[in-house]
């Protein structure tokens, strides 16, 4: 689970940006962080679908 506060994590995110970062850079990093955390949470809760099932559902090849 979450061991650090959101505020501390946000500070770390900002500290790791280059000095010439834009607002778009900040927003992108936040978006990516949220997307990864949501994916990990879904995976931990078993709320994922095997890639083979997705490919079959959408008629995609295996390669």
Secondary structure, DSSP 4 states (H G I P E B T S, - for coil): ---S-HHHHHHHHHHTS-TT--HHHHHHHHHHHHHHHHHHHHHHTT----HHHHHHHTT----
